[in-house]
């Protein structure tokens, strides 16, 4: 059931990125600034953590990558986080932020 939720959330994010993302050479991109950055939970490495998302990139081949940093340690930056690493139910926060992005 968890994988079904994660799959549905990934497809919803893809749809939102195609409708609301900025077209770039690699696909579609949305960057978040300041208070507009969604906070999600997921695994980056072996330990779970809260991740502040700063960018979403939807590649032409359908892959989605998130860039961000640890909520409690902004020095620790992550690039190319895959949706499968995000807890079920949390990717929808990114989708909502994509739709609301200016």
N, C-alpha and C positions, 0 to 999 in steps of 0.2 A: 504494500500500500504506500509506503514511503517513497519508493521509486516512481510510482504513478504520480504522486504529488509533485515530485521534483521534475519529472518529465513535462507535466502540464505547465508548471511555472516557467520552465525553460522555453517552451513554445510561446507562451504569453509574452515573455521578454523579447523573443525574436520578433514577434509581430509589432510590439511597441517600438523597438529599435528601427524597424523598417519604416514605420509611420512618422516617428518623432526624432530619429537620430539625424545627425549631420552627415551628409555623404562625404566620405574621405576616400583616398586611393585604395585602402584595404577593405572598405565596406561602409559601415555606419558607426558613428561614434557619438557618445554623449559624455560630457565632462561636467562634474559637479563642483560647485564652489561653496565655501562657507557652510552655513546652516543647512543648505540643500543636500548635503551629502548623506545618503542613507547609511545606517549602521545595521549590519547583519552579523549573524554568528555562523561560524564554519570551521573547518579544519584546514589549517595551513601548516603543513608538516604533520607531526604526530599529535599536537595539542590543539584543543579547541580554543578559539578566541573570538572576540568581537572585532569586526573589521569595518572601518570607515571606507566606503567606496568613493573613489575620486574620478573613476572613468570606467565606461563600458565600451567595448569594441565588439561589433558583430562583423565577422569576416565574411567575404563573399561566399566561402565554402560552407557557411552555416555555423562555424565555431564561434562561441562567445567567450570573451575574456574580461575579467574584472581586474582593475588596479586599485590598490588602496593601502591602508596602513592599520596597525593595531590601535584600537581605541585608546588604550592606556599607555601606549608607547609610540608616538608619532614618528620616531626615528626608524622603527622597523617597517619598511615598505615592502609591499608585495606587488608583483606584476604577473599578469597572465594567470589569475586565479580562475579555475574552471567551475562552472555551475554545480558540478557533481560534488565539489568540496564544501558547498554551502548547505546548512541545515534545511530540512524540508520546512516550507512555510516562510522562509526568510527571503528567497529570491523575489517574492511578490513585492517586498519593500523597494527593491531596485526598480522593478517595473513601474510602480506608482511614481517613483521619482523621475523616471524617464519621461512618462506622460506629462508630468507637471513641470519639467525643465523648460526654461525659456527658449 
